[in-house]
Amino acid sequence: QYQSWLDSGQAAFESKLWNGSYYKFDAGSSPHSDSIMADQLAGQWYADTTGLPPIVPPDHAAAALQTIYDFNVQRFADGGMGALISGAVPGLRCPEEANLRAPESVVAVHASYIAAGAELIETNTFGANPVKLAHHGLAADTEAINDAAARLAREAAGDRAAVVGAIGPLGIRIEPFGETSVAEARAAIERQAAGLLAGGVDGFLLETF
């Protein structure tokens, strides 16, 4: 009995949801029915990890995973910046310094992501707040580094991708858990945000807060 239910369910799943590239959100006609869901193969993963037979044909699973990667990863946003910049420009005190010292390298990294299909890129500013930059003697350049980063990303993006200003944590404890006041933390973030806005970002991306 269970096998007949499974066979019937698999047949319906394939006939109603498989569109040749991935499994649709549902079999309806709403604007969301064709959404590419990142978790569409959750049942397949569960079956595989528990030693059960595949839920969907292996070639369909491979095609769906490729579609998820292409549209939900590559064509949505770019990848990491810090490691690539540090590898391309020796002697940097921090990756964000490249925005002033090696702007052509920053543009090249952004351009590579856009060429791969990214529709959104983030500025090279994860650690470009005055607190972190102070460790490298660059706190006074906070606004300039962020302004330059936004302009470089915008130069690479043109009209092909949106640009968001990457803002990472300050890396310090804020009251009542540390000595830094909320007002001081806000002022530090505001300096970074002001530089990014001056450079023309479309929005902000708050990372690992």
BELURHU-V997056 format. One record per residue. N is the residue number from 1. SS is DSSP state (H for helix, E for strand, C for the rest). OMEGA is omega in whole degrees, 0 to 359 (* if undefined). Layout:
# BELURHU-V997056
n=N ss=SS omega=OMEGA
n=N ss=SS omega=OMEGA
This chain:
# BELURHU-V997056
n=1 ss=C omega=180
n=2 ss=H omega=180
n=3 ss=H omega=179
n=4 ss=H omega=176
n=5 ss=H omega=179
n=6 ss=H omega=180
n=7 ss=H omega=180
n=8 ss=H omega=180
n=9 ss=H omega=179
n=10 ss=H omega=179
n=11 ss=H omega=179
n=12 ss=H omega=180
n=13 ss=H omega=182
n=14 ss=H omega=185
n=15 ss=H omega=185
n=16 ss=H omega=188
n=17 ss=H omega=182
n=18 ss=E omega=182
n=19 ss=C omega=179
n=20 ss=C omega=180
n=21 ss=C omega=182
n=22 ss=C omega=178
n=23 ss=E omega=183
n=24 ss=C omega=180
n=25 ss=C omega=176
n=26 ss=C omega=183
n=27 ss=C omega=181
n=28 ss=C omega=182
n=29 ss=C omega=180
n=30 ss=C omega=179
n=31 ss=C omega=183
n=32 ss=C omega=185
n=33 ss=C omega=181
n=34 ss=C omega=180
n=35 ss=C omega=179
n=36 ss=C omega=184
n=37 ss=C omega=182
n=38 ss=C omega=183
n=39 ss=C omega=185
n=40 ss=C omega=180
n=41 ss=C omega=180
n=42 ss=H omega=179
n=43 ss=H omega=178
n=44 ss=H omega=179
n=45 ss=H omega=181
n=46 ss=H omega=180
n=47 ss=H omega=182
n=48 ss=H omega=183
n=49 ss=H omega=180
n=50 ss=C omega=176
n=51 ss=C omega=179
n=52 ss=C omega=177
n=53 ss=C omega=180
n=54 ss=C omega=177
n=55 ss=C omega=181
n=56 ss=C omega=179
n=57 ss=C omega=181
n=58 ss=H omega=180
n=59 ss=H omega=176
n=60 ss=H omega=178
n=61 ss=H omega=180
n=62 ss=H omega=180
n=63 ss=H omega=180
n=64 ss=H omega=179
n=65 ss=H omega=179
n=66 ss=H omega=178
n=67 ss=H omega=178
n=68 ss=H omega=180
n=69 ss=H omega=183
n=70 ss=H omega=188
n=71 ss=H omega=184
n=72 ss=H omega=180
n=73 ss=H omega=186
n=74 ss=H omega=186
n=75 ss=C omega=178
n=76 ss=C omega=184
n=77 ss=C omega=181
n=78 ss=C omega=179
n=79 ss=C omega=182
n=80 ss=C omega=180
n=81 ss=C omega=190
n=82 ss=H omega=183
n=83 ss=H omega=180
n=84 ss=H omega=180
n=85 ss=H omega=181
n=86 ss=H omega=179
n=87 ss=H omega=183
n=88 ss=H omega=184
n=89 ss=C omega=181
n=90 ss=C omega=174
n=91 ss=C omega=179
n=92 ss=C omega=174
n=93 ss=C omega=174
n=94 ss=C omega=183
n=95 ss=H omega=183
n=96 ss=H omega=179
n=97 ss=H omega=180
n=98 ss=H omega=179
n=99 ss=H omega=178
n=100 ss=H omega=186
n=101 ss=H omega=184
n=102 ss=C omega=184
n=103 ss=H omega=181
n=104 ss=H omega=179
n=105 ss=H omega=178
n=106 ss=H omega=179
n=107 ss=H omega=181
n=108 ss=H omega=179
n=109 ss=H omega=177
n=110 ss=H omega=182
n=111 ss=H omega=180
n=112 ss=H omega=178
n=113 ss=H omega=180
n=114 ss=H omega=178
n=115 ss=H omega=179
n=116 ss=C omega=176
n=117 ss=C omega=180
n=118 ss=C omega=179
n=119 ss=C omega=179
n=120 ss=E omega=177
n=121 ss=E omega=179
n=122 ss=E omega=182
n=123 ss=C omega=179
n=124 ss=C omega=187
n=125 ss=C omega=183
n=126 ss=C omega=181
n=127 ss=C omega=185
n=128 ss=C omega=172
n=129 ss=C omega=186
n=130 ss=H omega=180
n=131 ss=H omega=180
n=132 ss=H omega=180
n=133 ss=H omega=179
n=134 ss=H omega=179
n=135 ss=C omega=182
n=136 ss=C omega=180
n=137 ss=C omega=185
n=138 ss=C omega=184
n=139 ss=H omega=181
n=140 ss=H omega=181
n=141 ss=H omega=185
n=142 ss=H omega=183
n=143 ss=H omega=182
n=144 ss=H omega=180
n=145 ss=H omega=181
n=146 ss=H omega=176
n=147 ss=H omega=181
n=148 ss=H omega=181
n=149 ss=H omega=180
n=150 ss=H omega=181
n=151 ss=H omega=179
n=152 ss=H omega=178
n=153 ss=H omega=179
n=154 ss=H omega=178
n=155 ss=H omega=180
n=156 ss=H omega=186
n=157 ss=H omega=185
n=158 ss=C omega=177
n=159 ss=C omega=184
n=160 ss=C omega=183
n=161 ss=C omega=174
n=162 ss=E omega=181
n=163 ss=E omega=176
n=164 ss=E omega=180
n=165 ss=E omega=180
n=166 ss=E omega=178
n=167 ss=E omega=179
n=168 ss=C omega=181
n=169 ss=C omega=179
n=170 ss=C omega=180
n=171 ss=C omega=179
n=172 ss=C omega=178
n=173 ss=C omega=181
n=174 ss=E omega=180
n=175 ss=C omega=5
n=176 ss=C omega=182
n=177 ss=C omega=180
n=178 ss=C omega=185
n=179 ss=C omega=182
n=180 ss=E omega=180
n=181 ss=C omega=177
n=182 ss=H omega=180
n=183 ss=H omega=179
n=184 ss=H omega=179
n=185 ss=H omega=180
n=186 ss=H omega=180
n=187 ss=H omega=180
n=188 ss=H omega=179
n=189 ss=H omega=180
n=190 ss=H omega=178
n=191 ss=H omega=179
n=192 ss=H omega=181
n=193 ss=H omega=180
n=194 ss=H omega=178
n=195 ss=H omega=180
n=196 ss=H omega=178
n=197 ss=H omega=179
n=198 ss=H omega=180
n=199 ss=H omega=174
n=200 ss=C omega=178
n=201 ss=C omega=178
n=202 ss=C omega=182
n=203 ss=E omega=182
n=204 ss=E omega=174
n=205 ss=E omega=180
n=206 ss=E omega=188
n=207 ss=C omega=173
n=208 ss=C omega=176
n=209 ss=C omega=*
